[in-house]
Amino acid sequence: MTANQQLELGFNGTPRRVSGRRRESRVARAQWWFAQMRAVVAEAVAWPPADAAAAEQSLFPGLNRQIRL
């Protein structure tokens, strides 16, 4: 094992074998996923901003108590 590799252990305490082919498939899946996400962002619709809401004063029960010092 070189300094750049990570030690991985299986559930039964034996070291797992990590093949280069599996890593390639992970990279391929990640590339596919990010390509899909880029496509979603590229096709996103720019919605106009919503109008500002009217000012409203709300009363909450129990908040009308006076604080005595």
CHARMM-style PDB file with segment names, atoms N, HN, CA, C and O in Angstrom:
ATOM      1  N   MET     1       0.857  -1.173   0.000  1.00  0.00      PROA
ATOM      2  CA  MET     1       0.000   0.000   0.000  1.00  0.00      PROA
ATOM      3  C   MET     1       0.899   1.231   0.000  1.00  0.00      PROA
ATOM      4  O   MET     1       1.856   1.314   0.769  1.00  0.00      PROA
ATOM      5  N   THR     2       0.580   2.179  -0.867  1.00  0.00      PROA
ATOM      6  HN  THR     2      -0.198   2.111  -1.492  1.00  0.00      PROA
ATOM      7  CA  THR     2       1.363   3.409  -0.938  1.00  0.00      PROA
ATOM      8  C   THR     2       0.777   4.436   0.008  1.00  0.00      PROA
ATOM      9  O   THR     2      -0.274   4.208   0.607  1.00  0.00      PROA
ATOM     10  N   ALA     3       1.454   5.566   0.145  1.00  0.00      PROA
ATOM     11  HN  ALA     3       2.308   5.751  -0.342  1.00  0.00      PROA
ATOM     12  CA  ALA     3       1.021   6.618   1.063  1.00  0.00      PROA
ATOM     13  C   ALA     3      -0.277   7.274   0.614  1.00  0.00      PROA
ATOM     14  O   ALA     3      -0.974   7.868   1.436  1.00  0.00      PROA
ATOM     15  N   ASN     4      -0.622   7.183  -0.674  1.00  0.00      PROA
ATOM     16  HN  ASN     4      -0.056   6.700  -1.342  1.00  0.00      PROA
ATOM     17  CA  ASN     4      -1.816   7.857  -1.176  1.00  0.00      PROA
ATOM     18  C   ASN     4      -3.069   6.982  -1.136  1.00  0.00      PROA
ATOM     19  O   ASN     4      -4.144   7.440  -1.525  1.00  0.00      PROA
ATOM     20  N   GLN     5      -2.957   5.754  -0.681  1.00  0.00      PROA
ATOM     21  HN  GLN     5      -2.084   5.383  -0.365  1.00  0.00      PROA
ATOM     22  CA  GLN     5      -4.111   4.862  -0.635  1.00  0.00      PROA
ATOM     23  C   GLN     5      -4.732   4.884   0.760  1.00  0.00      PROA
ATOM     24  O   GLN     5      -4.050   5.137   1.753  1.00  0.00      PROA
ATOM     25  N   GLN     6      -6.011   4.620   0.816  1.00  0.00      PROA
ATOM     26  HN  GLN     6      -6.565   4.415   0.009  1.00  0.00      PROA
ATOM     27  CA  GLN     6      -6.733   4.573   2.080  1.00  0.00      PROA
ATOM     28  C   GLN     6      -6.959   3.124   2.466  1.00  0.00      PROA
ATOM     29  O   GLN     6      -7.329   2.302   1.627  1.00  0.00      PROA
ATOM     30  N   LEU     7      -6.738   2.810   3.732  1.00  0.00      PROA
ATOM     31  HN  LEU     7      -6.437   3.477   4.413  1.00  0.00      PROA
ATOM     32  CA  LEU     7      -6.964   1.462   4.226  1.00  0.00      PROA
ATOM     33  C   LEU     7      -8.452   1.272   4.471  1.00  0.00      PROA
ATOM     34  O   LEU     7      -9.059   2.061   5.194  1.00  0.00      PROA
ATOM     35  N   GLU     8      -9.051   0.247   3.886  1.00  0.00      PROA
ATOM     36  HN  GLU     8      -8.557  -0.394   3.298  1.00  0.00      PROA
ATOM     37  CA  GLU     8     -10.461  -0.052   4.080  1.00  0.00      PROA
ATOM     38  C   GLU     8     -10.592  -1.456   4.625  1.00  0.00      PROA
ATOM     39  O   GLU     8      -9.948  -2.384   4.135  1.00  0.00      PROA
ATOM     40  N   LEU     9     -11.422  -1.612   5.635  1.00  0.00      PROA
ATOM     41  HN  LEU     9     -11.944  -0.858   6.033  1.00  0.00      PROA
ATOM     42  CA  LEU     9     -11.657  -2.913   6.234  1.00  0.00      PROA
ATOM     43  C   LEU     9     -13.087  -3.332   5.984  1.00  0.00      PROA
ATOM     44  O   LEU     9     -13.996  -2.502   5.991  1.00  0.00      PROA
ATOM     45  N   GLY    10     -13.289  -4.629   5.760  1.00  0.00      PROA
ATOM     46  HN  GLY    10     -12.550  -5.303   5.754  1.00  0.00      PROA
ATOM     47  CA  GLY    10     -14.638  -5.152   5.581  1.00  0.00      PROA
ATOM     48  C   GLY    10     -15.305  -5.360   6.938  1.00  0.00      PROA
ATOM     49  O   GLY    10     -14.707  -5.064   7.973  1.00  0.00      PROA
ATOM     50  N   PHE    11     -16.530  -5.862   6.941  1.00  0.00      PROA
ATOM     51  HN  PHE    11     -17.015  -6.102   6.101  1.00  0.00      PROA
ATOM     52  CA  PHE    11     -17.256  -6.060   8.184  1.00  0.00      PROA
ATOM     53  C   PHE    11     -16.692  -7.205   9.017  1.00  0.00      PROA
ATOM     54  O   PHE    11     -16.825  -7.196  10.241  1.00  0.00      PROA
ATOM     55  N   ASN    12     -16.076  -8.175   8.386  1.00  0.00      PROA
ATOM     56  HN  ASN    12     -15.969  -8.182   7.391  1.00  0.00      PROA
ATOM     57  CA  ASN    12     -15.562  -9.314   9.144  1.00  0.00      PROA
ATOM     58  C   ASN    12     -14.092  -9.128   9.534  1.00  0.00      PROA
ATOM     59  O   ASN    12     -13.464 -10.084   9.991  1.00  0.00      PROA
ATOM     60  N   GLY    13     -13.539  -7.959   9.372  1.00  0.00      PROA
ATOM     61  HN  GLY    13     -14.049  -7.183   9.001  1.00  0.00      PROA
ATOM     62  CA  GLY    13     -12.178  -7.677   9.792  1.00  0.00      PROA
ATOM     63  C   GLY    13     -11.124  -7.956   8.744  1.00  0.00      PROA
ATOM     64  O   GLY    13      -9.947  -7.678   8.975  1.00  0.00      PROA
ATOM     65  N   THR    14     -11.506  -8.497   7.601  1.00  0.00      PROA
ATOM     66  HN  THR    14     -12.462  -8.723   7.413  1.00  0.00      PROA
ATOM     67  CA  THR    14     -10.531  -8.746   6.544  1.00  0.00      PROA
ATOM     68  C   THR    14     -10.455  -7.519   5.633  1.00  0.00      PROA
ATOM     69  O   THR    14     -11.467  -6.865   5.381  1.00  0.00      PROA
ATOM     70  N   PRO    15      -9.267  -7.216   5.149  1.00  0.00      PROA
ATOM     71  CA  PRO    15      -9.138  -6.055   4.259  1.00  0.00      PROA
ATOM     72  C   PRO    15      -9.911  -6.265   2.964  1.00  0.00      PROA
ATOM     73  O   PRO    15      -9.920  -7.363   2.407  1.00  0.00      PROA
ATOM     74  N   ARG    16     -10.556  -5.208   2.490  1.00  0.00      PROA
ATOM     75  HN  ARG    16     -10.549  -4.316   2.942  1.00  0.00      PROA
ATOM     76  CA  ARG    16     -11.279  -5.260   1.219  1.00  0.00      PROA
ATOM     77  C   ARG    16     -10.304  -5.062   0.077  1.00  0.00      PROA
ATOM     78  O   ARG    16      -9.316  -4.339   0.204  1.00  0.00      PROA
ATOM     79  N   ARG    17     -10.588  -5.701  -1.021  1.00  0.00      PROA
ATOM     80  HN  ARG    17     -11.391  -6.288  -1.124  1.00  0.00      PROA
ATOM     81  CA  ARG    17      -9.803  -5.468  -2.233  1.00  0.00      PROA
ATOM     82  C   ARG    17     -10.537  -4.442  -3.072  1.00  0.00      PROA
ATOM     83  O   ARG    17     -11.695  -4.634  -3.442  1.00  0.00      PROA
ATOM     84  N   VAL    18      -9.853  -3.361  -3.364  1.00  0.00      PROA
ATOM     85  HN  VAL    18      -8.912  -3.205  -3.064  1.00  0.00      PROA
ATOM     86  CA  VAL    18     -10.450  -2.306  -4.181  1.00  0.00      PROA
ATOM     87  C   VAL    18      -9.792  -2.371  -5.545  1.00  0.00      PROA
ATOM     88  O   VAL    18      -8.589  -2.148  -5.680  1.00  0.00      PROA
ATOM     89  N   SER    19     -10.587  -2.677  -6.550  1.00  0.00      PROA
ATOM     90  HN  SER    19     -11.564  -2.859  -6.440  1.00  0.00      PROA
ATOM     91  CA  SER    19     -10.021  -2.781  -7.888  1.00  0.00      PROA
ATOM     92  C   SER    19     -10.090  -1.431  -8.580  1.00  0.00      PROA
ATOM     93  O   SER    19     -10.954  -0.609  -8.277  1.00  0.00      PROA
ATOM     94  N   GLY    20      -9.190  -1.214  -9.495  1.00  0.00      PROA
ATOM     95  HN  GLY    20      -8.487  -1.882  -9.741  1.00  0.00      PROA
ATOM     96  CA  GLY    20      -9.186   0.020 -10.260  1.00  0.00      PROA
ATOM     97  C   GLY    20     -10.420   0.147 -11.129  1.00  0.00      PROA
ATOM     98  O   GLY    20     -10.870   1.258 -11.412  1.00  0.00      PROA
ATOM     99  N   ARG    21     -10.976  -0.985 -11.560  1.00  0.00      PROA
ATOM    100  HN  ARG    21     -10.611  -1.887 -11.330  1.00  0.00      PROA
ATOM    101  CA  ARG    21     -12.165  -0.962 -12.420  1.00  0.00      PROA
ATOM    102  C   ARG    21     -13.360  -0.381 -11.669  1.00  0.00      PROA
ATOM    103  O   ARG    21     -14.137   0.382 -12.243  1.00  0.00      PROA
ATOM    104  N   ARG    22     -13.512  -0.730 -10.403  1.00  0.00      PROA
ATOM    105  HN  ARG    22     -12.881  -1.350  -9.937  1.00  0.00      PROA
ATOM    106  CA  ARG    22     -14.628  -0.201  -9.625  1.00  0.00      PROA
ATOM    107  C   ARG    22     -14.481   1.304  -9.463  1.00  0.00      PROA
ATOM    108  O   ARG    22     -15.469   2.034  -9.540  1.00  0.00      PROA
ATOM    109  N   ARG    23     -13.270   1.772  -9.242  1.00  0.00      PROA
ATOM    110  HN  ARG    23     -12.468   1.179  -9.179  1.00  0.00      PROA
ATOM    111  CA  ARG    23     -13.035   3.204  -9.105  1.00  0.00      PROA
ATOM    112  C   ARG    23     -13.412   3.923 -10.402  1.00  0.00      PROA
ATOM    113  O   ARG    23     -13.994   5.007 -10.376  1.00  0.00      PROA
ATOM    114  N   GLU    24     -13.074   3.310 -11.525  1.00  0.00      PROA
ATOM    115  HN  GLU    24     -12.601   2.429 -11.547  1.00  0.00      PROA
ATOM    116  CA  GLU    24     -13.427   3.916 -12.815  1.00  0.00      PROA
ATOM    117  C   GLU    24     -14.938   4.024 -12.966  1.00  0.00      PROA
ATOM    118  O   GLU    24     -15.443   5.017 -13.490  1.00  0.00      PROA
ATOM    119  N   SER    25     -15.660   3.003 -12.508  1.00  0.00      PROA
ATOM    120  HN  SER    25     -15.249   2.197 -12.082  1.00  0.00      PROA
ATOM    121  CA  SER    25     -17.114   3.067 -12.638  1.00  0.00      PROA
ATOM    122  C   SER    25     -17.691   4.130 -11.709  1.00  0.00      PROA
ATOM    123  O   SER    25     -18.685   4.773 -12.046  1.00  0.00      PROA
ATOM    124  N   ARG    26     -17.078   4.317 -10.548  1.00  0.00      PROA
ATOM    125  HN  ARG    26     -16.270   3.794 -10.274  1.00  0.00      PROA
ATOM    126  CA  ARG    26     -17.516   5.390  -9.644  1.00  0.00      PROA
ATOM    127  C   ARG    26     -17.313   6.746 -10.299  1.00  0.00      PROA
ATOM    128  O   ARG    26     -18.185   7.614 -10.245  1.00  0.00      PROA
ATOM    129  N   VAL    27     -16.160   6.914 -10.913  1.00  0.00      PROA
ATOM    130  HN  VAL    27     -15.453   6.209 -10.957  1.00  0.00      PROA
ATOM    131  CA  VAL    27     -15.861   8.179 -11.581  1.00  0.00      PROA
ATOM    132  C   VAL    27     -16.835   8.403 -12.732  1.00  0.00      PROA
ATOM    133  O   VAL    27     -17.320   9.517 -12.932  1.00  0.00      PROA
ATOM    134  N   ALA    28     -17.122   7.348 -13.488  1.00  0.00      PROA
ATOM    135  HN  ALA    28     -16.728   6.443 -13.326  1.00  0.00      PROA
ATOM    136  CA  ALA    28     -18.059   7.467 -14.607  1.00  0.00      PROA
ATOM    137  C   ALA    28     -19.452   7.834 -14.112  1.00  0.00      PROA
ATOM    138  O   ALA    28     -20.121   8.679 -14.707  1.00  0.00      PROA
ATOM    139  N   ARG    29     -19.896   7.198 -13.018  1.00  0.00      PROA
ATOM    140  HN  ARG    29     -19.352   6.512 -12.535  1.00  0.00      PROA
ATOM    141  CA  ARG    29     -21.213   7.530 -12.456  1.00  0.00      PROA
ATOM    142  C   ARG    29     -21.244   8.966 -11.960  1.00  0.00      PROA
ATOM    143  O   ARG    29     -22.235   9.669 -12.159  1.00  0.00      PROA
ATOM    144  N   ALA    30     -20.172   9.411 -11.320  1.00  0.00      PROA
ATOM    145  HN  ALA    30     -19.367   8.840 -11.158  1.00  0.00      PROA
ATOM    146  CA  ALA    30     -20.111  10.790 -10.828  1.00  0.00      PROA
ATOM    147  C   ALA    30     -20.139  11.767 -11.991  1.00  0.00      PROA
ATOM    148  O   ALA    30     -20.825  12.787 -11.931  1.00  0.00      PROA
ATOM    149  N   GLN    31     -19.402  11.463 -13.044  1.00  0.00      PROA
ATOM    150  HN  GLN    31     -18.845  10.634 -13.092  1.00  0.00      PROA
ATOM    151  CA  GLN    31     -19.419  12.341 -14.223  1.00  0.00      PROA
ATOM    152  C   GLN    31     -20.808  12.408 -14.838  1.00  0.00      PROA
ATOM    153  O   GLN    31     -21.256  13.478 -15.250  1.00  0.00      PROA
ATOM    154  N   TRP    32     -21.496  11.262 -14.902  1.00  0.00      PROA
ATOM    155  HN  TRP    32     -21.132  10.392 -14.567  1.00  0.00      PROA
ATOM    156  CA  TRP    32     -22.855  11.239 -15.441  1.00  0.00      PROA
ATOM    157  C   TRP    32     -23.786  12.083 -14.574  1.00  0.00      PROA
ATOM    158  O   TRP    32     -24.584  12.868 -15.086  1.00  0.00      PROA
ATOM    159  N   TRP    33     -23.676  11.910 -13.244  1.00  0.00      PROA
ATOM    160  HN  TRP    33     -23.028  11.272 -12.828  1.00  0.00      PROA
ATOM    161  CA  TRP    33     -24.547  12.644 -12.316  1.00  0.00      PROA
ATOM    162  C   TRP    33     -24.351  14.150 -12.468  1.00  0.00      PROA
ATOM    163  O   TRP    33     -25.328  14.890 -12.580  1.00  0.00      PROA
ATOM    164  N   PHE    34     -23.113  14.607 -12.474  1.00  0.00      PROA
ATOM    165  HN  PHE    34     -22.320  14.006 -12.383  1.00  0.00      PROA
ATOM    166  CA  PHE    34     -22.864  16.047 -12.566  1.00  0.00      PROA
ATOM    167  C   PHE    34     -23.262  16.582 -13.934  1.00  0.00      PROA
ATOM    168  O   PHE    34     -23.676  17.736 -14.040  1.00  0.00      PROA
ATOM    169  N   ALA    35     -23.150  15.777 -14.976  1.00  0.00      PROA
ATOM    170  HN  ALA    35     -22.814  14.839 -14.890  1.00  0.00      PROA
ATOM    171  CA  ALA    35     -23.624  16.204 -16.293  1.00  0.00      PROA
ATOM    172  C   ALA    35     -25.144  16.398 -16.266  1.00  0.00      PROA
ATOM    173  O   ALA    35     -25.660  17.353 -16.847  1.00  0.00      PROA
ATOM    174  N   GLN    36     -25.856  15.492 -15.591  1.00  0.00      PROA
ATOM    175  HN  GLN    36     -25.437  14.717 -15.119  1.00  0.00      PROA
ATOM    176  CA  GLN    36     -27.304  15.629 -15.457  1.00  0.00      PROA
ATOM    177  C   GLN    36     -27.664  16.894 -14.684  1.00  0.00      PROA
ATOM    178  O   GLN    36     -28.583  17.617 -15.070  1.00  0.00      PROA
ATOM    179  N   MET    37     -26.950  17.164 -13.598  1.00  0.00      PROA
ATOM    180  HN  MET    37     -26.205  16.577 -13.284  1.00  0.00      PROA
ATOM    181  CA  MET    37     -27.235  18.350 -12.789  1.00  0.00      PROA
ATOM    182  C   MET    37     -26.928  19.637 -13.559  1.00  0.00      PROA
ATOM    183  O   MET    37     -27.656  20.623 -13.442  1.00  0.00      PROA
ATOM    184  N   ARG    38     -25.853  19.626 -14.342  1.00  0.00      PROA
ATOM    185  HN  ARG    38     -25.262  18.825 -14.438  1.00  0.00      PROA
ATOM    186  CA  ARG    38     -25.554  20.802 -15.176  1.00  0.00      PROA
ATOM    187  C   ARG    38     -26.659  21.037 -16.195  1.00  0.00      PROA
ATOM    188  O   ARG    38     -27.022  22.180 -16.469  1.00  0.00      PROA
ATOM    189  N   ALA    39     -27.197  19.952 -16.761  1.00  0.00      PROA
ATOM    190  HN  ALA    39     -26.902  19.023 -16.538  1.00  0.00      PROA
ATOM    191  CA  ALA    39     -28.290  20.079 -17.731  1.00  0.00      PROA
ATOM    192  C   ALA    39     -29.536  20.648 -17.070  1.00  0.00      PROA
ATOM    193  O   ALA    39     -30.226  21.479 -17.660  1.00  0.00      PROA
ATOM    194  N   VAL    40     -29.829  20.213 -15.860  1.00  0.00      PROA
ATOM    195  HN  VAL    40     -29.269  19.537 -15.380  1.00  0.00      PROA
ATOM    196  CA  VAL    40     -30.994  20.735 -15.133  1.00  0.00      PROA
ATOM    197  C   VAL    40     -30.834  22.222 -14.880  1.00  0.00      PROA
ATOM    198  O   VAL    40     -31.774  22.992 -15.075  1.00  0.00      PROA
ATOM    199  N   VAL    41     -29.648  22.631 -14.446  1.00  0.00      PROA
ATOM    200  HN  VAL    41     -28.884  22.005 -14.288  1.00  0.00      PROA
ATOM    201  CA  VAL    41     -29.404  24.051 -14.174  1.00  0.00      PROA
ATOM    202  C   VAL    41     -29.485  24.855 -15.469  1.00  0.00      PROA
ATOM    203  O   VAL    41     -30.025  25.961 -15.476  1.00  0.00      PROA
ATOM    204  N   ALA    42     -28.957  24.314 -16.557  1.00  0.00      PROA
ATOM    205  HN  ALA    42     -28.519  23.415 -16.551  1.00  0.00      PROA
ATOM    206  CA  ALA    42     -28.967  25.030 -17.832  1.00  0.00      PROA
ATOM    207  C   ALA    42     -30.393  25.223 -18.349  1.00  0.00      PROA
ATOM    208  O   ALA    42     -30.678  26.221 -19.012  1.00  0.00      PROA
ATOM    209  N   GLU    43     -31.294  24.277 -18.052  1.00  0.00      PROA
ATOM    210  HN  GLU    43     -31.063  23.466 -17.513  1.00  0.00      PROA
ATOM    211  CA  GLU    43     -32.666  24.359 -18.530  1.00  0.00      PROA
ATOM    212  C   GLU    43     -33.616  25.001 -17.537  1.00  0.00      PROA
ATOM    213  O   GLU    43     -34.824  25.029 -17.772  1.00  0.00      PROA
ATOM    214  N   ALA    44     -33.095  25.518 -16.433  1.00  0.00      PROA
ATOM    215  HN  ALA    44     -32.114  25.495 -16.242  1.00  0.00      PROA
ATOM    216  CA  ALA    44     -33.952  26.110 -15.403  1.00  0.00      PROA
ATOM    217  C   ALA    44     -34.634  27.363 -15.938  1.00  0.00      PROA
ATOM    218  O   ALA    44     -34.062  28.113 -16.728  1.00  0.00      PROA
ATOM    219  N   VAL    45     -35.851  27.570 -15.497  1.00  0.00      PROA
ATOM    220  HN  VAL    45     -36.316  26.960 -14.855  1.00  0.00      PROA
ATOM    221  CA  VAL    45     -36.632  28.734 -15.910  1.00  0.00      PROA
ATOM    222  C   VAL    45     -36.373  29.866 -14.925  1.00  0.00      PROA
ATOM    223  O   VAL    45     -36.427  29.664 -13.712  1.00  0.00      PROA
ATOM    224  N   ALA    46     -36.096  31.044 -15.442  1.00  0.00      PROA
ATOM    225  HN  ALA    46     -36.053  31.208 -16.427  1.00  0.00      PROA
ATOM    226  CA  ALA    46     -35.890  32.211 -14.586  1.00  0.00      PROA
ATOM    227  C   ALA    46     -37.258  32.839 -14.307  1.00  0.00      PROA
ATOM    228  O   ALA    46     -37.843  33.479 -15.181  1.00  0.00      PROA
ATOM    229  N   TRP    47     -37.751  32.659 -13.114  1.00  0.00      PROA
ATOM    230  HN  TRP    47     -37.275  32.140 -12.403  1.00  0.00      PROA
ATOM    231  CA  TRP    47     -39.045  33.210 -12.736  1.00  0.00      PROA
ATOM    232  C   TRP    47     -38.882  34.670 -12.346  1.00  0.00      PROA
ATOM    233  O   TRP    47     -37.873  35.040 -11.745  1.00  0.00      PROA
ATOM    234  N   PRO    48     -39.867  35.509 -12.681  1.00  0.00      PROA
ATOM    235  CA  PRO    48     -39.794  36.903 -12.232  1.00  0.00      PROA
ATOM    236  C   PRO    48     -39.973  36.956 -10.716  1.00  0.00      PROA
ATOM    237  O   PRO    48     -40.669  36.115 -10.147  1.00  0.00      PROA
ATOM    238  N   PRO    49     -39.355  37.931 -10.062  1.00  0.00      PROA
ATOM    239  CA  PRO    49     -39.493  38.005  -8.603  1.00  0.00      PROA
ATOM    240  C   PRO    49     -40.946  38.296  -8.208  1.00  0.00      PROA
ATOM    241  O   PRO    49     -41.668  38.986  -8.928  1.00  0.00      PROA
ATOM    242  N   ALA    50     -41.350  37.777  -7.088  1.00  0.00      PROA
ATOM    243  HN  ALA    50     -40.764  37.217  -6.503  1.00  0.00      PROA
ATOM    244  CA  ALA    50     -42.710  38.002  -6.594  1.00  0.00      PROA
ATOM    245  C   ALA    50     -42.839  39.439  -6.095  1.00  0.00      PROA
ATOM    246  O   ALA    50     -41.864  40.055  -5.665  1.00  0.00      PROA
ATOM    247  N   ASP    51     -44.056  39.954  -6.160  1.00  0.00      PROA
ATOM    248  HN  ASP    51     -44.849  39.454  -6.509  1.00  0.00      PROA
ATOM    249  CA  ASP    51     -44.311  41.287  -5.630  1.00  0.00      PROA
ATOM    250  C   ASP    51     -44.103  41.279  -4.120  1.00  0.00      PROA
ATOM    251  O   ASP    51     -44.272  40.257  -3.455  1.00  0.00      PROA
ATOM    252  N   ALA    52     -43.732  42.444  -3.601  1.00  0.00      PROA
ATOM    253  HN  ALA    52     -43.595  43.273  -4.142  1.00  0.00      PROA
ATOM    254  CA  ALA    52     -43.527  42.552  -2.164  1.00  0.00      PROA
ATOM    255  C   ALA    52     -44.865  42.380  -1.456  1.00  0.00      PROA
ATOM    256  O   ALA    52     -45.883  42.910  -1.902  1.00  0.00      PROA
ATOM    257  N   ALA    53     -44.857  41.654  -0.376  1.00  0.00      PROA
ATOM    258  HN  ALA    53     -44.030  41.224  -0.014  1.00  0.00      PROA
ATOM    259  CA  ALA    53     -46.083  41.438   0.386  1.00  0.00      PROA
ATOM    260  C   ALA    53     -46.475  42.720   1.114  1.00  0.00      PROA
ATOM    261  O   ALA    53     -45.616  43.517   1.491  1.00  0.00      PROA
ATOM    262  N   ALA    54     -47.772  42.910   1.308  1.00  0.00      PROA
ATOM    263  HN  ALA    54     -48.469  42.262   1.002  1.00  0.00      PROA
ATOM    264  CA  ALA    54     -48.253  44.088   2.027  1.00  0.00      PROA
ATOM    265  C   ALA    54     -47.841  43.987   3.489  1.00  0.00      PROA
ATOM    266  O   ALA    54     -47.808  42.898   4.061  1.00  0.00      PROA
ATOM    267  N   ALA    55     -47.530  45.126   4.085  1.00  0.00      PROA
ATOM    268  HN  ALA    55     -47.557  46.012   3.621  1.00  0.00      PROA
ATOM    269  CA  ALA    55     -47.155  45.159   5.495  1.00  0.00      PROA
ATOM    270  C   ALA    55     -48.350  44.724   6.337  1.00  0.00      PROA
ATOM    271  O   ALA    55     -49.485  45.114   6.063  1.00  0.00      PROA
ATOM    272  N   GLU    56     -48.093  43.929   7.342  1.00  0.00      PROA
ATOM    273  HN  GLU    56     -47.171  43.612   7.564  1.00  0.00      PROA
ATOM    274  CA  GLU    56     -49.178  43.395   8.165  1.00  0.00      PROA
ATOM    275  C   GLU    56     -48.731  43.366   9.609  1.00  0.00      PROA
ATOM    276  O   GLU    56     -47.623  42.926   9.915  1.00  0.00      PROA
ATOM    277  N   GLN    57     -49.582  43.830  10.486  1.00  0.00      PROA
ATOM    278  HN  GLN    57     -50.482  44.187  10.237  1.00  0.00      PROA
ATOM    279  CA  GLN    57     -49.259  43.786  11.903  1.00  0.00      PROA
ATOM    280  C   GLN    57     -49.994  42.606  12.518  1.00  0.00      PROA
ATOM    281  O   GLN    57     -51.214  42.495  12.389  1.00  0.00      PROA
ATOM    282  N   SER    58     -49.279  41.752  13.164  1.00  0.00      PROA
ATOM    283  HN  SER    58     -48.289  41.842  13.269  1.00  0.00      PROA
ATOM    284  CA  SER    58     -49.878  40.568  13.766  1.00  0.00      PROA
ATOM    285  C   SER    58     -49.786  40.659  15.277  1.00  0.00      PROA
ATOM    286  O   SER    58     -48.796  41.142  15.826  1.00  0.00      PROA
ATOM    287  N   LEU    59     -50.810  40.198  15.927  1.00  0.00      PROA
ATOM    288  HN  LEU    59     -51.614  39.806  15.480  1.00  0.00      PROA
ATOM    289  CA  LEU    59     -50.810  40.131  17.388  1.00  0.00      PROA
ATOM    290  C   LEU    59     -50.725  38.675  17.803  1.00  0.00      PROA
ATOM    291  O   LEU    59     -51.461  37.829  17.295  1.00  0.00      PROA
ATOM    292  N   PHE    60     -49.844  38.396  18.707  1.00  0.00      PROA
ATOM    293  HN  PHE    60     -49.246  39.083  19.120  1.00  0.00      PROA
ATOM    294  CA  PHE    60     -49.687  37.041  19.211  1.00  0.00      PROA
ATOM    295  C   PHE    60     -50.241  36.981  20.624  1.00  0.00      PROA
ATOM    296  O   PHE    60     -49.950  37.864  21.431  1.00  0.00      PROA
ATOM    297  N   PRO    61     -51.021  35.980  20.941  1.00  0.00      PROA
ATOM    298  CA  PRO    61     -51.571  35.888  22.289  1.00  0.00      PROA
ATOM    299  C   PRO    61     -50.465  35.755  23.329  1.00  0.00      PROA
ATOM    300  O   PRO    61     -49.507  35.003  23.154  1.00  0.00      PROA
ATOM    301  N   GLY    62     -50.623  36.500  24.404  1.00  0.00      PROA
ATOM    302  HN  GLY    62     -51.402  37.111  24.546  1.00  0.00      PROA
ATOM    303  CA  GLY    62     -49.657  36.409  25.499  1.00  0.00      PROA
ATOM    304  C   GLY    62     -48.514  37.382  25.375  1.00  0.00      PROA
ATOM    305  O   GLY    62     -47.703  37.464  26.298  1.00  0.00      PROA
ATOM    306  N   LEU    63     -48.396  38.120  24.300  1.00  0.00      PROA
ATOM    307  HN  LEU    63     -49.054  38.053  23.550  1.00  0.00      PROA
ATOM    308  CA  LEU    63     -47.272  39.049  24.143  1.00  0.00      PROA
ATOM    309  C   LEU    63     -47.622  40.462  24.587  1.00  0.00      PROA
ATOM    310  O   LEU    63     -46.812  41.375  24.424  1.00  0.00      PROA
ATOM    311  N   ASN    64     -48.800  40.658  25.140  1.00  0.00      PROA
ATOM    312  HN  ASN    64     -49.458  39.916  25.273  1.00  0.00      PROA
ATOM    313  CA  ASN    64     -49.188  41.992  25.574  1.00  0.00      PROA
ATOM    314  C   ASN    64     -48.919  42.225  27.051  1.00  0.00      PROA
ATOM    315  O   ASN    64     -49.426  43.187  27.627  1.00  0.00      PROA
ATOM    316  N   ARG    65     -48.153  41.385  27.651  1.00  0.00      PROA
ATOM    317  HN  ARG    65     -47.740  40.603  27.183  1.00  0.00      PROA
ATOM    318  CA  ARG    65     -47.807  41.549  29.086  1.00  0.00      PROA
ATOM    319  C   ARG    65     -46.788  42.655  29.251  1.00  0.00      PROA
ATOM    320  O   ARG    65     -45.953  42.886  28.376  1.00  0.00      PROA
ATOM    321  N   GLN    66     -46.862  43.329  30.368  1.00  0.00      PROA
ATOM    322  HN  GLN    66     -47.540  43.141  31.079  1.00  0.00      PROA
ATOM    323  CA  GLN    66     -45.893  44.375  30.658  1.00  0.00      PROA
ATOM    324  C   GLN    66     -44.794  43.791  31.543  1.00  0.00      PROA
ATOM    325  O   GLN    66     -45.050  42.946  32.400  1.00  0.00      PROA
ATOM    326  N   ILE    67     -43.596  44.248  31.322  1.00  0.00      PROA
ATOM    327  HN  ILE    67     -43.388  44.935  30.626  1.00  0.00      PROA
ATOM    328  CA  ILE    67     -42.458  43.803  32.125  1.00  0.00      PROA
ATOM    329  C   ILE    67     -42.229  44.830  33.214  1.00  0.00      PROA
ATOM    330  O   ILE    67     -42.064  46.016  32.929  1.00  0.00      PROA
ATOM    331  N   ARG    68     -42.217  44.388  34.442  1.00  0.00      PROA
ATOM    332  HN  ARG    68     -42.350  43.424  34.674  1.00  0.00      PROA
ATOM    333  CA  ARG    68     -41.975  45.287  35.578  1.00  0.00      PROA
ATOM    334  C   ARG    68     -40.533  45.138  36.011  1.00  0.00      PROA
ATOM    335  O   ARG    68     -40.037  44.026  36.193  1.00  0.00      PROA
ATOM    336  N   LEU    69     -39.874  46.249  36.170  1.00  0.00      PROA
ATOM    337  HN  LEU    69     -40.277  47.152  36.022  1.00  0.00      PROA
ATOM    338  CA  LEU    69     -38.474  46.245  36.604  1.00  0.00      PROA
ATOM    339  C   LEU    69     -38.343  46.588  38.048  1.00  0.00      PROA
ATOM    340  OT1 LEU    69     -37.230  46.630  38.574  1.00  0.00      PROA
TER     341      LEU     69
END
